[in-house]
Each structure stands twice: as structure tokens, then as C-alpha cells.
């Protein structure tokens, strides 16, 4: 099963964990990234709706890397994806607010992905925790 990892450079480890499997987040961030390549998957369409109509900056959520380092370029990429926690928290606040709205399109596009909203809420709490400490964060995945 795929897994998303949240890391921080805060002085202490983040006490917040995902409340369930994070594979749905791997799918969402990957398909949000894939919109630039024309993906028509419902989660890609969700990302386009969030970015287009809601004007949400999705870049912090689509800044991630594969944890499996096979060559030096993988190591460089894994280091490159460190980012400020505050912009990620801001993106996640906007995304979770949109998904909680009464816009039926969000419910339709997420219907096949149970747990997405809950895992986004978990990730938001993690990012807010790190932002309160002025920390950087890194999103990475394992397939």
C-alpha cells in the first residue's frame, strides 16, 4: 500500500499522526500534479476545480518526492522538496474548507475516495503544528 510521509525539521517530532491509511493522499497529490499532463481522473478534476474556481495555490501540496533513493538525482530531489510549513497549511486550510462546502461537485469528485477529507484534515493539523514552530516540512511517498 502506498504511504505519504510528513517530515519536519522542528526541534521536536510532530505529535500528530495520520488517523488512517495515507494512500489516498498519495493518489490525490500525484493526480493533482498530473493535471499538467492532461489527467482526467476525478482527483485531477478536483485539483483543477480547487485551483481554477477557488483560486487555491496547489503548489505546496504538489511539492513532494519519492522516498526511494536509487540514484543521486533522487537524493537531490528529496532534499529539494523541503518547504515552509505555513504555505502548506494555508493551502490545506483552503482545500479542506472547499471540500466542506455545500458544492455538490466536491462530493461527487471525492465519492470514490473515502478517507480523503479525513487525511487532509490530519495533514492540515500536522502542517499547522509545524508552522507554529516556524519549521520546514517535507512530503514524500513510498509505493
C-alpha positions in Angstrom: 0.0 0.0 0.0 1.3 3.5 -0.8 2.0 5.8 2.0 2.5 9.6 2.4 5.2 10.8 4.9 5.2 14.1 6.6 8.5 15.2 8.0 9.5 18.4 9.8 12.8 20.0 10.9 11.2 21.2 14.1 13.2 20.7 17.3 10.8 18.0 18.4 8.9 15.3 16.5 5.4 16.1 15.3 2.9 14.5 17.8 0.2 14.3 15.2 -0.2 11.2 13.0 -2.5 10.2 10.2 -5.7 8.7 11.6 -5.8 6.0 8.9 -4.1 4.9 5.8 -2.5 7.8 3.8 -2.5 6.1 0.4 -5.5 8.3 -0.6 -3.2 11.3 -0.1 -0.5 9.8 -2.3 -3.2 9.4 -5.1 -4.5 12.9 -4.6 -1.2 14.8 -4.6 0.0 12.6 -7.6 -3.1 13.2 -9.6 -3.1 16.9 -8.7 0.5 17.1 -10.0 -0.6 15.1 -13.2 -3.1 17.8 -14.2 -0.3 19.5 -16.1 -0.1 16.4 -18.3 -3.8 16.3 -19.0 -5.0 13.8 -16.5 -8.8 13.5 -16.4 -9.1 11.4 -13.3 -11.7 12.7 -10.8 -9.0 13.7 -8.3 -7.2 15.6 -11.1 -10.5 17.3 -11.9 -10.9 18.1 -8.2 -7.5 19.8 -8.2 -8.4 21.8 -11.3 -11.6 22.9 -9.6 -9.8 23.9 -6.5 -7.1 25.8 -8.4 -9.3 27.3 -11.1 -12.5 28.3 -9.4 -11.4 28.5 -5.8 -8.0 30.1 -6.7 -6.2 27.8 -4.3 -2.4 27.7 -4.7 -1.9 23.9 -5.0 1.9 24.1 -5.4 2.7 23.4 -1.7 0.5 20.3 -1.8 2.1 19.1 -5.1 5.7 19.6 -3.8 6.7 16.0 -2.9 9.2 13.3 -3.8 9.7 9.6 -3.8 11.4 8.4 -0.7 13.1 5.5 -2.6 16.5 6.9 -3.4 18.1 4.9 -6.2 20.5 7.5 -7.7 22.0 10.8 -6.7 19.2 12.7 -8.6 16.7 11.1 -6.3 18.6 12.3 -3.3 18.8 15.8 -4.7 15.0 15.8 -5.4 14.2 14.6 -1.9 16.2 17.5 -0.5 14.7 20.0 -2.9 11.1 19.4 -1.7 11.6 20.8 1.8 9.3 23.8 2.1 7.9 26.2 4.6 5.1 24.8 6.7 2.9 27.9 6.7 2.2 27.9 2.9 1.3 24.2 3.1 -1.0 24.9 6.0 -2.6 27.8 4.1 -3.3 25.6 1.1 -4.7 22.8 3.2 -7.0 25.2 5.1 -8.4 26.4 1.8 -8.7 22.8 0.4 -10.5 21.5 3.5 -12.8 24.5 3.6 -13.8 23.9 -0.1 -14.4 20.2 0.5 -16.6 21.0 3.5 -18.7 23.4 1.4 -22.1 22.6 0.0 -20.8 22.5 -3.5 -22.0 19.1 -4.8 -19.1 18.8 -7.3 -16.7 18.3 -4.4 -18.8 15.4 -3.0 -19.1 13.9 -6.5 -15.3 14.1 -7.3 -14.3 12.6 -3.9 -17.0 9.9 -3.7 -14.7 7.1 -4.8 -12.0 8.1 -2.3 -13.2 7.5 1.2 -10.9 9.0 3.8 -9.5 11.8 1.6 -11.1 14.5 3.7 -10.1 13.0 7.0 -6.5 12.5 5.8 -6.4 16.1 4.5 -7.6 17.3 7.9 -4.8 15.2 9.6 -2.2 16.7 7.2 -3.6 20.2 7.9 -3.1 19.7 11.7 0.4 18.5 11.1 1.3 21.5 8.9 -0.3 23.9 11.4 1.7 22.4 14.2 5.0 22.8 12.2 4.0 26.3 11.1 3.5 27.3 14.7 7.2 26.4 15.3 8.5 28.1 12.1 9.6 24.8 10.8 10.1 23.4 7.3 8.3 20.3 6.2 8.8 17.6 3.5 6.1 15.5 1.9 7.4 12.2 0.4 5.8 8.9 -0.5 6.5 5.2 -0.7 4.8 3.0 -3.2 
